[in-house]
Each structure stands twice: as structure tokens, then as C-alpha cells.
Amino acid sequence: MPRKPIEITLQWRDENYGYVTAHSAFRTFIDTDISDTMHDKICRKFRRYGFEQNHSRAAWIAEREKPGYLTKLVADLESLGCVVTHEGSVPESLRHIEPPSTEEPTEDQAITPGM
């Protein structure tokens, strides 16, 4: 796992053309300070869930949707040590996923030992 989290932004595209249906395409913005090996691992995760890079549209596009494939993709990216954020036309299945909080806990949230 990397020392610091890798920030990935998936900018979802709501487009319908040819074999592409809504929410099966995204553009990605990845922290530029990563190794080629880690970049390849991230791209393999995209391909594992049916996304292929379309250079003319500058997007990753999935031809076929599979049940739960978007949430599984995000979970796999997070298992690599990535922090995934979503922009654009975010699919309904991903709207409930909250990014991890970077705020320090307040005193009210502190756990006190029981006596």
C-alpha cells in the first residue's frame, strides 16, 4: 500500500451514443505523483470491470453493465490505497458513498473510557 493515499477523481459522463448508455463512461484524473506500476494497477482495475479506454472520447467506457460493478470498482480502487471522488453525472449506485473525512474529530466525538 502506498505511503500517502492516491487521489482519483472519476468524472462520470451521462452520454448515449452507439453502445454507450448513461453512466457507463467516465474521465479520470489521477494524482500525477504515482509510479508507472501503480498507474498500471489502477488501469487493470478499470479493465477488470469492463471499461476500455476510448482515446477519441478521452474516456473509459464500459460496453456492458454488470450488477454492482461500479461499487466493486470503487472498493477495489480503495483497496489499492486510493481516495476516490466522483464528479459530473454520478451514477445512483455511487451517490451514497461518502468520501473519507479528513477533519479531526471534535471533543464531542471523542471516545471516553468507561468507569
Beta strands, then each sheet from edge to edge (+ up, - down):
strand 1: 6-13
strand 2: 25-30
strand 3: 51-54
strand 4: 59-62
strand 5: 82-88
sheet 1: 3+ 4- 2+ 1- 5-
end
